[in-house]
Amino acid sequence: MVGHGLPGQAANGQAGRAGAAASRAPAAAPPGAGQSPGAAQPDAGQAPAGAQPAGPGTLAGVGGRGGRFRPDLRPLPAWAIWLDNSSGRELLSFAAAVWNAGTSRLDVQGTRRAGTDLMDAVQRFYDPQGHLVGSAPAGTLEWDPRPGHMHWHFSVFATYRLVGPDGTVVASQKQSFCLTNSDQIDTTIPAAAWHPPYGFEPACALGQEDAQAITERLDVGWGDTYVQDLPGQAIDVTGLANGTYQLEVIANPNGRLQETNTGNNTVRRQVELVGDPGARFAIAAPYQGIDV
């Protein structure tokens, strides 16, 4: 999507996901992220040439220097919510984003697992000067061959769920993501990147099924946005009763990524399904006074 700040912030002026996805921008910017005051700092940049990751788990998360420098992944509440009846099914469509409010960028390096369409993922940790200070295993990346994707996704980065008043859960099929800086969310926080690497195609090896290694990242102050019509994102609510539900976005749901804080990984937005079968629609409640 076109890069938008939060309401009241200037847009960064950069285009969103390249190629076909550039036309998929929702009508409004992401609602509410919670501002954190502080002087913005220049981007930490890349690790020094020739630097190599420490062994899995070394320093990171065990009290060494790496333990202080981690991302903080925070989902924004879903927005641009509507019910699509055009396919014969009722699909709850929405846009969603996860942003990094931590002390270091999220940096995931993938290395191809021989004979498979998987890469083994390692999360790497950098201090503010760009020095590599640790690493830890982080699951896998997988090749997504579907139209509108055709690139490498980090597995189980976020989940989308519709939760009913009785606890019934209907989930989106989408769980894997191409991690990239698509939107400026809050660059007033300490350690925020002013000019981070940007670009959908190089970050996720678009069209390169035979890629042997890639690095995906999400810098401090920036978010990764997925808009309404990407394959697998919508939640199928066909046959679900009218009523009030919670549309839930969860970042890092299986805890594979190390963060400074995991207590802020879930956000919900109230959605009401109303109307007659075949002609129903969704009404999203305002979130902290913002109605998009």
N, C-alpha and C positions, 0 to 999 in steps of 0.2 A: 504494500500500500504506500501511498505518498506519505512521507514522514511527517507526522503530526506530533506536537507537544501536547501536554494536558491543557484543558481549558485555561486560558489566561497566559499560556506560554507561547512564544513564537515558534512557528514550524521551522524545522531544520532545513527544509528546502530540498532534501534528497528524495529521489524516487524510491519506491518500495521494491518488493521482489521483482526481479527483472523478468523480461519476456512477457509471456501471456499473463502471468499473475499481476502485472502492473495495472491491468484493467479491472482488477477485482476489489478495488478500494471501497470500504464501507463509506456511508455518507457522512459519518462524523468521526471525530477522534476518540481514542479510548477514554472512558470515564474514570475519574478519581484514582490516583495512585498514592496519595499521601506524600506531601512534600517533606524533605529533610533539609533543614538549613545548613549552610556551610559553604565555604569558598571552593569553587570548582578547581580541579587540578588537571594539568595536561595528561594525556594518555600515557600510560606506563610504557607502551611500545613493546617491541619484541624482545625475546631473550637474547643475550649476546651470541654472536656467531659461534657455532660449534658447541653450544651448551647442550647437554643431554639430560633427559629426565632422570631423577633418582629412581631407585628401585621402587616397585609398587608399595605404596603406603609409607615410604621413607619420609620423615619429617612431617608430612601432611597429617594433621589431625592427631598427633601424638605428643604435642607440647613443644615441638621444634618451631623454627621460624615459619614453616609452611602453615602451621595451625592458625596463625593470625591472618593469613591472606587467603580469603575464600570468597566466592560469590554469595549473594543472598537472593534467592530466586523468589519473586513475588508475582502472583498472577493478578491481572486486572479483572474486574468484573466483566462478564460478556456484554457486548453491545451490538447494535444493529440487528436486533432479534426479530425474526418474523417466521411465519408458518407457510411453507411452500407446498401447495397442493397440486402442482402441475404434472407430477409424474404418476399420479394414481395412488401414491403414498403420501402421508402427511409428514413432512420433514421439518423439524425445528432447526432453522438456520441461524447462525450467529457468527460474530467475529470475536476473537480472543487473543490475548497477549500475555506473555510472561516477561518480566524485566528483571534486571540485576541491580540490586541496591547494596551490594556488598563492599568489601575492601579490595577485591581483586576480580579480574575478569573470569568468566567461565571459559575454560580452554579445554577442549576435548580433542585428543589426537587418536585417529583410527588407523590401524594397520591390518591389511587384508589377511584373513584366515584362509589358507590355501584350500582351493577346491570348493569354496562356498561363495555365496553372495552376502557374506558378513565381514565386518571388520571388528577386531577387538579394540575396545575404547579404553583410553587412559586419560584421567583428568589431571591436568598439570597446574601447578600453583606458582605464581609470580609475586615478588615483592614490588613496592611502588617504583623501584628503579628498573624493573623489567628483568630482574635476576630470577632464574628458575630455582625454586627452593623446595620442591617436593612434587610427588605424583602419587596417584592411587588408581587401581582398576575401577572402571566405571561402566561395565556392561558391554554393549555392542552397538555398532552401527549397521544398518541394513539397506540394501538397494531397493528402492521403490520404483517399479516399472510402470505404474499407472500414468495415463495421460494427465498432464497438469503437474506431475512430479518429475519422474525420470532423473532422480538424483539420490544421494545418500542421506539417510535419516539416522539421527541418534534415537535409539529405542527407549520408549517409555519416559519421555521428557515431561509430559503432562497428560492428564486425563480430563475429559469433559463428561459430566453426568447430570441427568435430570432426576431429582429426588422428590418423591411424592410425600404427602402428609402422613402416609402410613409406613414410610420407609422404603417403598418400592423404588428401585433404581433402574433407569434406562440409560445406557452408556453410548457415547459416540464410538465409532470404530477407530477413530484417529488417536494414536498414542505416540507415534514416532514423528520426529521433526528434523528439518534442516535448520540448524542453529545459525542465525546471522543477525547482525545489527540492522533491523528494518525500520525502527522508530526511536526517535529521541524522546525519552520519557521524563527524566529529571537529571539534568546535568549541573544542578546546583549542589549536589551532595559531594562530600570529600571523595577523592580518587576517581571522580567521573571522567570519562574520556571525551575530549572535545572533538576530536577528529579520528574516530576509530576506523579500522579497516571495514570496508563496506562493499557488498556485492554478493548477490545470490548465487550467481553461476560459479565463480571460483571457490567459494566457501564450501559448497556441497557437491562439487564435481558434476555439474549438470551434463547429462548425456554420456558420462564416463563410467559405464558399468564395469569396465576393466581397471578402474583406478586401484592402486595398491596402497595408497596412504593419503589421508586428508587431515586437515585441522579445521574444526568448527569452533566458533567463539561467540560470546555474548558479553560485551564490555559493560563496565559500571555506568549506570545512568541510561542504558539503552534497553529496548525491548524487541522481542521477536513476535511478530503479529501474523496470525493466520485469519484470512477473511472468509466470508460466508460460503462460497461455492467451491472450495477445494474438495476433491474427492474424499469421501469418508468422514468429513467433519460434522455434517448435520446429524441430529439425533432423530431416529424414526419413532414418531409418537402415534402412528396409526393404531387405532383401537384403544388408545389411552383415554381414560375418562376426562371430561372437563373438570377443571379445578385449579387449585393454586399449587405450584411446584417451585422448587429451588434449582436454578441452573448453576451448577457447581464447576469451577475450574480448579484443578489441583496441580501444582508444580512439583516435579521430582517425587512422584507418588510412591516409588519403591525405595527411596532414600539412597540410591546408588551414588548420587552426586553429593560431595561434601560441601556444606554451607556454614556460614556464620550463625544462621538462625533458620530452623525448620518450623517454627511455631506460626509462621505467617504464609504457609504454602497453600492455603485453601481460601477461596472467596466464593460467595454465593450471591445470586441475584434472583429476586422473586419474579416468576413468570406465571401468568394465568392463561389457561387454554379455555376458549369460549366459542360458542356458535354451534351450528348444526353440522352433522357429518358431511364431509366434502366441501364445506364452506367455512371451516373454522379459522380462527386467527389467534395470535398470541399477543398478550398485553404485558409488557415488561414494566415493573415498578421502577420509579426513579431510584438511583443509587446516590446517596449522600447529596441529594438535591439535583443531580445531573440526570437528564432524561434523554438518552440517545440509544 
